[in-house]
Amino acid sequence: MLGGLIVLTLFIGGGIAGSIATGDGTLVALATIFGTIITIIILVTSIPALFAGYGIIRHKPWGRILGIVVGILNLFNFPIGTVIGGYAQWVLFNLEVASKFNQHAHNI
């Protein structure tokens, strides 16, 4: 989510800098519109990761499954998402980690 806000800030800042350089205010409007659209897309796509993080912190079995799915989807975001997604798969498929989630499910 922080990335989305950074993108919005960069687009607005770039639009302002461009409008100062050219003296035209339409560049600010276009940059704000495009920045807002991209920010909304980033924020909406980060919601499943937030839910997965909540489930993992609470040791919920559904959190582990959602974390695996989000990790797989992150594999396509080269290069940083690939590293994060690969690490998520390595951790969440670890037998010790899986057993902790299964123990918590049986204790409920």
C-alpha positions in Angstrom: 0.0 0.0 0.0 2.9 2.3 0.7 4.1 1.7 -2.9 0.8 2.9 -4.2 1.0 6.1 -2.2 4.6 6.6 -3.4 3.5 6.2 -7.0 0.7 8.8 -6.5 3.2 11.2 -5.0 5.6 10.7 -7.9 2.9 11.2 -10.5 1.6 14.4 -8.9 5.1 15.7 -8.3 6.1 15.0 -11.9 2.9 16.7 -13.2 3.6 19.8 -11.1 7.2 19.9 -12.3 6.1 19.5 -15.9 3.5 22.2 -15.6 6.0 24.6 -14.1 8.4 23.9 -16.9 5.7 24.3 -19.7 3.3 26.7 -18.0 0.4 24.4 -18.8 -1.9 23.1 -16.0 -3.3 20.1 -18.0 -0.1 18.1 -17.2 -0.9 18.2 -13.5 -4.5 17.0 -14.2 -3.4 14.2 -16.4 -0.6 13.1 -14.0 -3.1 13.2 -11.1 -5.7 11.1 -13.0 -3.1 8.5 -14.1 -1.5 8.4 -10.7 -4.8 8.0 -9.0 -5.8 5.1 -11.3 -2.5 3.3 -10.8 -2.7 3.9 -7.0 -6.2 2.4 -6.8 -5.1 -0.6 -8.7 -2.1 -1.1 -6.4 -4.2 -0.7 -3.3 -6.9 -3.1 -4.4 -4.4 -5.8 -5.4 -2.7 -5.4 -2.0 -5.8 -6.3 0.0 -5.4 -10.1 -0.3 -1.8 -9.8 1.0 -3.1 -7.8 4.0 -5.7 -10.5 4.8 -3.0 -13.2 4.3 -0.7 -11.4 6.7 -3.4 -11.1 9.3 -4.2 -14.9 9.0 -0.6 -15.8 9.2 0.0 -13.7 12.3 -3.0 -15.3 13.9 -1.8 -18.8 12.8 -5.1 -19.4 10.9 -4.9 -22.3 8.3 -6.7 -20.1 5.8 -4.0 -17.5 6.2 -1.3 -20.0 5.2 -3.3 -21.0 2.1 -4.0 -17.4 1.1 -0.3 -16.6 1.7 0.7 -19.4 -0.6 -1.7 -18.0 -3.3 -0.5 -14.4 -2.9 3.1 -15.7 -2.9 2.5 -17.5 -6.2 1.0 -14.3 -7.7 4.0 -12.3 -6.5 6.3 -14.6 -8.4 5.3 -12.7 -11.6 6.4 -9.3 -10.2 10.0 -9.5 -11.3 12.5 -8.9 -9.6 11.5 -8.0 -6.0 8.1 -9.8 -6.1 9.8 -12.9 -7.4 12.2 -12.9 -4.4 9.4 -12.2 -1.9 7.0 -14.8 -3.5 9.8 -17.4 -3.6 10.6 -16.8 0.0 6.9 -17.0 0.9 6.7 -20.4 -0.8 9.8 -21.7 0.9 8.5 -20.7 4.4 4.8 -21.6 4.0 5.6 -25.0 2.5 8.1 -25.8 5.3 6.8 -28.9 7.2 7.5 -27.3 10.6 5.5 -24.2 9.6 2.6 -26.3 8.2 2.5 -28.3 11.4 2.2 -25.2 13.5 -0.8 -24.1 11.5 -2.4 -27.6 11.7 -1.8 -27.6 15.5 -3.5 -24.3 15.9 -6.5 -25.5 13.8 -6.9 -28.6 16.1 -6.7 -26.4 19.3 -9.7 -24.3 18.3 
